[in-house]
């Protein structure tokens, strides 16, 4: 099956006003407009607790908070502060009808599919880094052919012009990070690519297929707190330029998470969402060299259509310094301390104290979902780290 892409375009984010009760952290895939990490103004931080820890993120809720660029009506373009100077990033995509494209896919005799011919036009992509006077430090131009190594021919041919999205700046690599999307018009077929450009001259530092729709991993581009490593798609990118592939033959990368500066969680599944045969020891803790430090079994990876692919049921509570994962298939919770990931603990729901109201003032409620329907609630006491568990209704679709 060809990959699919979910066009996640949010007009805005509505942040819930502070209430007297403890906030709820929902642990499931949420498409979020990527924040600009290096901005001239201080970012707005929406915390889920007074002790939330700031983390460097591109496009996902991590460490219990959302980072948003500071509202500034005078800034029409994304901007960053680099070498004590304010710069703006401009991207564009222009269809080039003077250069038509044709792609022929051979017949698939095994599946009785005839040969197909795809037609489209080329696109010129432009990336600029501008100073305050509008002068370009560099202008980088690319065409569809430059993405041939990561986007298959038929989709690359028919994809319309889609302006690249600036995700943020990676200081340790001195790289500007972008998404470039390829979508088949009026369908959900497509692919999202990750592009890193050198901030000095706009040279390509890295290009990869990062995200697809229906079967995609829950793995958004994310920097470690020390900003030395970028976890993106099915790759681990180190500031030295080393690239570590997380893929395995016969397995699909279902989800990834940064646990701390040097430890990462990678969850694999069989690759067939309809399969009842689930691999054991499918979750791994790896270091920044890719070396496996520990394995365990975890299948809290919703693959419902509503989730747009895999969705890792996980949340982080800064006050306890712990990552909490939920496996709805076995009603098992996995607790991974950020400071000592190897000391992870797994408990079945029946091993936990049942929740009885009221909610304690020191408790934080984590709500886990299946197909966008709540399936479990975990109450974490941030003072004692004791846990209480509550069932919620599940709707299997």
Long-range contacts (C-beta under 8 A, 24 or more apart in sequence): 1-214, 1-215, 2-152, 2-154, 2-155, 2-189, 3-152, 3-189, 3-190, 3-191, 3-209, 3-212, 3-213, 3-214, 3-215, 3-216, 4-188, 4-189, 4-190, 4-212, 4-213, 4-214, 4-215, 4-216, 5-181, 5-182, 5-183, 5-188, 5-189, 5-190, 5-191, 5-192, 5-211, 5-212, 5-213, 6-31, 6-188, 6-213, 6-216, 6-308, 6-309, 7-181, 7-183, 7-188, 7-190, 13-66, 13-68, 15-46, 15-66, 21-359, 22-359, 22-361, 22-363, 22-364, 22-365, 23-48, 23-49, 23-364, 23-365, 24-365, 24-366, 24-367, 25-64, 25-315, 25-317, 25-364, 25-365, 25-366, 25-367, 26-315, 26-367, 26-369, 27-312, 27-313, 27-314, 27-315, 27-324, 27-326, 27-366, 27-367, 27-368, 27-369, 28-302, 28-307, 28-311, 28-313, 28-368, 28-369, 28-372, 29-218, 29-307, 29-308, 29-309, 29-310, 29-311, 29-312, 30-60, 30-61, 31-308, 32-59, 32-60, 32-61, 32-66, 33-59, 33-68, 34-58, 34-59, 34-165, 34-166, 34-167, 34-168, 34-179, 34-221, 35-59, 35-67, 35-68, 35-69, 35-168, 36-69, 36-78, 36-79, 36-80, 36-166, 36-168, 36-169, 37-67, 37-80, 37-168, 37-169, 37-223, 38-80, 38-81, 38-82, 38-168, 38-169, 38-171, 39-69, 39-70, 39-79, 39-80, 39-81, 40-79, 40-80, 40-81, 40-86, 41-69, 41-70, 41-72, 42-70, 43-67, 43-68, 43-69, 43-70, 44-68, 44-69, 44-70, 44-71, 48-364, 49-317, 49-318, 49-319, 49-364, 49-382, 51-318, 51-319, 51-382, 52-318, 53-225, 53-318, 55-223, 55-225, 55-258, 56-222, 56-223, 56-224, 56-225, 56-227, 57-220, 57-222, 57-223, 58-167, 58-168, 58-177, 58-220, 58-221, 58-222, 58-223, 59-167, 59-220, 59-221, 59-222, 60-220, 60-222, 62-222, 62-257, 62-258, 62-316, 63-316, 63-318, 64-315, 64-316, 64-317, 64-318, 77-130, 78-166, 80-169, 82-169, 82-199, 85-131, 85-132, 86-131, 86-132, 87-129, 87-130, 87-131, 87-137, 88-129, 88-130, 88-132, 89-127, 89-128, 89-129, 89-130, 89-166, 89-176, 90-126, 90-127, 90-128, 90-130, 91-125, 91-126, 91-127, 91-128, 91-163, 91-164, 91-165, 91-166, 91-178, 92-125, 92-126, 92-163, 93-123, 93-124, 93-125, 93-126, 93-161, 93-162, 93-163, 93-164, 94-123, 94-124, 94-126, 94-161, 95-121, 95-122, 95-123, 95-160, 95-161, 96-121, 96-122, 96-123, 96-124, 96-143, 97-121, 101-144, 101-157, 102-157, 103-153, 103-154, 103-156, 103-157, 105-153, 105-154, 116-154, 118-153, 118-154, 118-157, 118-158, 119-157, 119-158, 120-157, 120-158, 120-159, 120-160, 123-159, 123-160, 123-161, 123-162, 125-163, 125-164, 125-180, 127-164, 127-176, 127-178, 127-197, 127-202, 129-176, 129-199, 129-202, 137-200, 138-200, 138-201, 138-202, 139-202, 140-197, 140-202, 140-203, 140-204, 146-204, 146-207, 147-180, 147-182, 147-193, 147-207, 149-207, 150-191, 150-193, 150-207, 150-208, 150-209, 151-182, 151-191, 151-193, 151-209, 152-191, 155-182, 155-183, 155-184, 155-189, 155-190, 155-191, 156-182, 158-184, 158-185, 159-183, 159-184, 159-190, 160-185, 164-195, 167-221, 168-223, 169-199, 170-196, 170-223, 170-227, 170-230, 170-239, 171-227, 172-227, 172-228, 172-239, 173-205, 173-230, 173-237, 173-239, 173-241, 174-198, 174-199, 174-200, 175-199, 175-205, 175-206, 177-221, 177-230, 179-210, 179-211, 188-213, 188-214, 189-213, 194-221, 194-232, 194-233, 196-237, 205-241, 206-237, 206-243, 208-232, 208-233, 208-235, 209-233, 212-309, 213-308, 213-309, 214-305, 214-308, 214-309, 215-252, 215-271, 215-273, 215-303, 215-309, 215-310, 216-308, 216-309, 216-310, 217-252, 217-253, 217-254, 217-255, 217-256, 217-309, 217-310, 218-254, 218-255, 218-256, 218-301, 218-309, 218-310, 218-311, 218-312, 219-253, 219-255, 219-256, 222-258, 223-258, 224-258, 224-260, 224-261, 224-262, 225-258, 225-260, 225-261, 226-261, 228-261, 228-288, 229-258, 229-261, 229-288, 231-256, 231-257, 231-258, 231-264, 236-264, 236-286, 236-288, 236-290, 238-288, 244-288, 244-289, 244-290, 246-286, 246-290, 251-279, 251-282, 252-310, 254-301, 254-303, 254-310, 254-312, 255-301, 255-310, 255-311, 255-312, 255-314, 256-312, 257-312, 257-314, 257-323, 259-285, 259-323, 259-336, 259-338, 259-341, 260-338, 260-339, 260-341, 262-287, 262-288, 263-287, 263-293, 263-341, 264-288, 265-323, 265-336, 265-341, 267-298, 267-301, 267-312, 269-299, 269-301, 269-303, 269-310, 273-303, 278-329, 285-336, 285-341, 285-342, 285-344, 293-341, 293-342, 294-341, 294-342, 294-344, 296-334, 296-344, 296-346, 298-325, 298-327, 298-332, 298-334, 299-327, 299-329, 299-330, 300-325, 300-326, 300-327, 300-328, 300-329, 300-334, 300-368, 302-328, 302-369, 302-370, 302-371, 304-370, 304-371, 304-372, 304-397, 305-397, 306-371, 306-372, 306-397, 307-371, 307-372, 313-368, 313-369, 313-370, 315-366, 315-368, 317-364, 317-366, 317-380, 317-382, 319-364, 319-382, 320-380, 320-382, 320-385, 322-380, 322-385, 324-366, 324-378, 324-380, 326-368, 326-375, 326-376, 326-378, 328-368, 328-370, 328-375, 328-376, 328-394, 331-376, 333-378, 333-387, 333-389, 347-387, 349-376, 349-389, 349-391, 352-387, 352-388, 352-389, 353-386, 353-387, 353-388, 353-389, 354-388, 354-389, 354-390, 355-379, 355-388, 355-389, 355-390, 356-388, 363-388, 367-392, 370-394, 370-395, 370-396, 371-395, 371-396, 371-397
